[in-house]
Amino acid sequence: MHDLRADRAAVYGAEEEIGVVTDLPPIKKPASATAAIDKTLAALPLEQRAWLEKVRQTVQAACPAAEEAIVYGLPGLRYKGKGLAGYTAFKNHYGYYPMSGKLTTVFKDDLKSYKTAKGSIQFPLDKPVPVTLLKKLVKARIKEIDAPSTAKKTKK
């Protein structure tokens, strides 16, 4: 069998001479998503933290198989590797992101009292968490994720 390392050494010289670093410090593992979310929520005022913790618990209860994750830079959850939901607090509202542009249209009647855009919902600061609505949104997103792909397969 041919020794490629010997060929490489003959052409380039010893590993040290070609700049291969062998004494790197160990790579720091990123903090878990749960720890990152805990840290993010801990930095918020108590009222906002409590509201978002309720959202967090509601989404987790609606999909126990989901894993906490930072989704598009937001605290949230993934299901089967795909974004399930994201949430955050702003100065004038709470943001909820169902990770699907279709759901705000599908649930437009349920969402008529909230400001929405494609893929986002704004909840007022002075209202309780709409638990039933969030559960419906999560269940609908799970169905989207679980649905067989409708993408056209290319013929070979």
Kinemage of the C-alpha trace (Angstrom):
@kinemage 1
@onewidth
@group {chain A} dominant
@subgroup {mainchain}
@vectorlist {calphas} color= white
{ca met a 1} P 0.000 0.000 0.000
{ca his a 2} L 1.286 3.445 -0.874
{ca asp a 3} L 2.139 5.789 2.030
{ca leu a 4} L 0.667 9.199 1.223
{ca arg a 5} L 2.233 10.713 4.346
{ca ala a 6} L 5.679 9.814 3.084
{ca asp a 7} L 4.912 11.453 -0.275
{ca arg a 8} L 3.616 14.538 1.472
{ca ala a 9} L 6.692 14.745 3.701
{ca ala a 10} L 8.944 14.349 0.685
{ca val a 11} L 7.192 17.186 -1.148
{ca tyr a 12} L 6.429 19.547 1.708
{ca gly a 13} L 8.879 18.525 4.404
{ca ala a 14} L 8.030 17.637 7.965
{ca glu a 15} L 4.628 18.635 9.378
{ca glu a 16} L 6.201 21.301 11.557
{ca glu a 17} L 7.696 22.926 8.476
{ca ile a 18} L 4.337 23.220 6.700
{ca gly a 19} L 2.615 24.916 9.588
{ca val a 20} L 0.576 22.075 11.068
{ca val a 21} L -0.249 23.040 14.627
{ca thr a 22} L -0.372 20.082 16.948
{ca asp a 23} L -0.638 21.742 20.358
{ca leu a 24} L -3.961 23.581 20.085
{ca pro a 25} L -5.992 24.113 23.249
{ca pro a 26} L -9.113 21.971 23.481
{ca ile a 27} L -12.178 23.331 21.700
{ca lys a 28} L -14.692 24.801 24.103
{ca lys a 29} L -18.046 23.154 23.743
{ca pro a 30} L -20.893 25.638 23.397
{ca ala a 31} L -23.205 25.973 26.344
{ca ser a 32} L -26.340 23.938 26.031
{ca ala a 33} L -29.319 25.637 24.469
{ca thr a 34} L -31.233 25.293 27.722
{ca ala a 35} L -28.460 27.084 29.598
{ca ala a 36} L -28.327 29.814 26.942
{ca ile a 37} L -32.092 30.279 27.129
{ca asp a 38} L -31.994 30.334 30.939
{ca lys a 39} L -29.317 33.022 30.779
{ca thr a 40} L -31.279 35.062 28.221
{ca leu a 41} L -34.478 34.921 30.261
{ca ala a 42} L -32.669 35.656 33.539
{ca ala a 43} L -31.514 38.979 32.091
{ca leu a 44} L -35.112 40.138 31.550
{ca pro a 45} L -37.309 42.007 34.018
{ca leu a 46} L -39.385 39.662 36.190
{ca glu a 47} L -42.694 40.267 34.398
{ca gln a 48} L -41.232 39.597 30.941
{ca arg a 49} L -39.324 36.574 32.214
{ca ala a 50} L -42.484 35.096 33.740
{ca trp a 51} L -44.430 35.630 30.507
{ca leu a 52} L -41.765 33.983 28.354
{ca glu a 53} L -41.322 31.107 30.815
{ca lys a 54} L -45.052 30.449 30.442
{ca val a 55} L -44.634 30.406 26.645
{ca arg a 56} L -41.653 28.084 27.020
{ca gln a 57} L -43.599 25.677 29.238
{ca thr a 58} L -46.656 25.781 26.994
{ca val a 59} L -44.698 24.918 23.852
{ca gln a 60} L -42.773 22.160 25.647
{ca ala a 61} L -46.002 20.683 27.003
{ca ala a 62} L -47.585 20.747 23.540
{ca cys a 63} L -44.582 18.916 22.061
{ca pro a 64} L -42.636 16.915 24.663
{ca ala a 65} L -40.390 15.523 21.889
{ca ala a 66} L -39.095 19.011 21.072
{ca glu a 67} L -35.617 20.110 22.113
{ca glu a 68} L -34.736 23.563 23.310
{ca ala a 69} L -32.603 25.459 20.832
{ca ile a 70} L -31.546 28.888 19.763
{ca val a 71} L -33.572 29.255 16.579
{ca tyr a 72} L -32.631 32.158 14.304
{ca gly a 73} L -31.019 33.813 17.308
{ca leu a 74} L -34.116 33.445 19.489
{ca pro a 75} L -34.931 31.204 22.425
{ca gly a 76} L -37.083 28.421 21.062
{ca leu a 77} L -37.529 24.768 20.286
{ca arg a 78} L -36.749 22.374 17.465
{ca tyr a 79} L -38.676 19.282 16.524
{ca lys a 80} L -37.030 16.663 14.332
{ca gly a 81} L -34.263 19.173 13.618
{ca lys a 82} L -36.627 21.884 12.378
{ca gly a 83} L -37.696 25.092 14.066
{ca leu a 84} L -40.897 24.599 16.036
{ca ala a 85} L -41.236 27.959 17.769
{ca gly a 86} L -39.265 30.988 18.855
{ca tyr a 87} L -40.120 33.669 21.366
{ca thr a 88} L -38.711 36.892 22.754
{ca ala a 89} L -39.605 40.109 24.538
{ca phe a 90} L -39.463 43.595 23.080
{ca lys a 91} L -40.044 47.007 24.614
{ca asn a 92} L -43.664 47.186 23.412
{ca his a 93} L -44.695 43.558 22.865
{ca tyr a 94} L -43.801 39.882 23.082
{ca gly a 95} L -42.816 38.178 19.860
{ca tyr a 96} L -43.811 34.631 18.978
{ca tyr a 97} L -42.509 32.939 15.854
{ca pro a 98} L -44.259 29.742 14.740
{ca met a 99} L -41.396 29.045 12.266
{ca ser a 100} L -43.865 28.868 9.427
{ca gly a 101} L -45.164 31.661 7.260
{ca lys a 102} L -48.330 29.689 6.569
{ca leu a 103} L -49.645 29.459 10.116
{ca thr a 104} L -50.444 33.142 10.542
{ca thr a 105} L -52.686 32.814 7.499
{ca val a 106} L -54.233 29.501 8.559
{ca phe a 107} L -55.062 30.903 12.011
{ca lys a 108} L -55.970 34.431 10.875
{ca asp a 109} L -59.340 34.299 12.652
{ca asp a 110} L -57.719 33.237 15.937
{ca leu a 111} L -55.049 35.924 15.501
{ca lys a 112} L -57.326 38.829 14.492
{ca ser a 113} L -56.800 40.623 17.809
{ca tyr a 114} L -52.992 40.494 17.450
{ca lys a 115} L -50.564 42.189 15.127
{ca thr a 116} L -49.104 39.624 12.736
{ca ala a 117} L -46.725 39.389 9.827
{ca lys a 118} L -45.659 36.409 7.788
{ca gly a 119} L -44.113 34.145 10.400
{ca ser a 120} L -44.511 36.382 13.451
{ca ile a 121} L -47.112 37.306 16.034
{ca gln a 122} L -46.990 40.225 18.449
{ca phe a 123} L -48.690 39.807 21.799
{ca pro a 124} L -49.384 42.849 23.983
{ca leu a 125} L -47.394 43.253 27.182
{ca asp a 126} L -50.482 43.638 29.350
{ca lys a 127} L -52.303 40.436 28.331
{ca pro a 128} L -51.819 36.896 29.661
{ca val a 129} L -50.189 34.192 27.566
{ca pro a 130} L -52.797 32.801 25.128
{ca val a 131} L -52.069 29.192 26.094
{ca thr a 132} L -54.807 27.578 23.995
{ca leu a 133} L -53.772 29.524 20.897
{ca leu a 134} L -50.097 28.631 21.357
{ca lys a 135} L -50.962 24.957 21.703
{ca lys a 136} L -52.953 25.108 18.456
{ca leu a 137} L -50.049 26.788 16.666
{ca val a 138} L -47.554 24.217 17.963
{ca lys a 139} L -49.762 21.267 16.992
{ca ala a 140} L -50.205 22.730 13.503
{ca arg a 141} L -46.447 23.225 13.130
{ca ile a 142} L -45.832 19.630 14.227
{ca lys a 143} L -48.210 18.471 11.487
{ca glu a 144} L -46.287 20.554 8.944
{ca ile a 145} L -42.992 19.043 10.019
{ca asp a 146} L -44.387 15.495 10.094
{ca ala a 147} L -46.109 15.805 6.709
{ca pro a 148} L -44.319 14.047 3.881
{ca ser a 149} L -42.337 16.434 1.738
{ca thr a 150} L -44.260 17.719 -1.244
{ca ala a 151} L -41.105 18.776 -3.052
{ca lys a 152} L -40.897 17.432 -6.569
{ca lys a 153} L -38.346 14.719 -7.017
{ca thr a 154} L -36.091 15.073 -10.004
{ca lys a 155} L -35.929 12.193 -12.463
{ca lys a 156} L -32.540 10.740 -13.228
